[in-house]
Amino acid sequence: MRIMMAAALAMTASVAMADDLDDAHRQAISGRDSYWNCLAQEYNSNKGMSGQDFTRHIASVCPSERQNFRVMLVDYLSMQFPGVDAGEHMTTANHAIELAQKDIVTAYIRHKGAPN
């Protein structure tokens, strides 16, 4: 009887952890989408800037969306890979933010250089 209760408890805990991980993943995706939407708004509303000015501008915009994305991604990675140092998760999140900024700047510069 005790073994069955222990097994049931373990299964319940496993299901709860899976649900928490799914929730953390959804929140990380939502944070990413929110950040990208903010960057896209900046892209659309700053068409007159030079590529260099836009690059500097993008680095400073959307601070709350950027921080939310960072926190949600670190939280998800910490749950997904609990044995990995938290600093590595932060490095991964910061790299994801850098890539998002690089992608939006690259698109801006390419669009700016394209013939109308």
N, C-alpha and C positions, 0 to 999 in steps of 0.2 A: 504494500500500500504506500509506503514512504517513497519507494522508487517511482511509482506512478505519479505521485504528487510532485516529486522533484523534476521528473520529465515534463510534466505539464507546466510547471513554473519556468523551466528552461525554454520551452517552446513559446510561452507567452512573452518572455523577455526577448527572445529572438525576433518575434513578430514586431514587438514594440520598437526595437532597435532598427529594424528594416523600415518601419514607418517613419521614424525620426530621420533616418538617412534620406528617404524619399522627400520628406519635407525640407530638409536642408538643401537637397539638390534643387528642388523647385525654387527655393528662395535665392539660391546662387544664380540660377538662370534668370529669375525675375530682376535681380540686382544688375546682372549683365545687360539685360534688355533696357532697363531704365537708364543705365549709363550710356549705352549706344544711342538711345533715343535723344538724350540730351546732347550728345556730340553731334548727332545729325541735325538738330535744331541750330546749333552753332554753325555748322557747315552751310545750311540754307540761309542763314541770316547775315553772313559775313562774306559775301561774294566779292566785295571790293578790296579785300586785303591781299597783300603780297603773300607768297607762299611762306616766306620767313616770318612775317607778322602773324600769319594764321598758325604756324607751328608754335610760336610763343604763346599765342592766345589759347590754343587748345590745352596747353600744359596747365593752365590756371582755371579753366572753366569746369562747371559741374562738380564742385567739391563734395557736396552731400551725396550725390549719386555715385561718385567715385569711391567715397569712403564706405557707403553701404555695400557696394559691389565687393570691395576688398574684405569687409567683415563677413559677409555672407559666404564668400568663396573660401576664406580661411576656416570658417566654421564647418563647411561641408568637407573640405579636405581633412580637417582634424578628425571628423567622424569616419570618413572613408579610410583614412590611413593613420590610425591612432599611434602607431609606433614611430612615425616620422616626427622629427623635431619641428616645433611650431614655427621656428625661424625659416625653415624650408618652405612651409606653407605660405608664409608671408612673402617670401621671395617669389614664389609661383604666382601669387595674387598680384604682386607689383609688376611682374612680367606680363601678365594678362592685360593689365591696365596700359602698360607701355605699348603693347601690340595694338590695342584698340586705338590709342592715340596715333600711332604710326600709320595704321590703316586709313583713318579718316584724313590725316594730312596727305598721304599718298594720293588718295582719291581726289582731294581738293586740288593738289598741284597738277595732277593729270587732267582734270576737268578744266582748270584755268589755262593750261597749255593747249587744249584741243581747239581746233578752228571752229568758229561758230557757224 
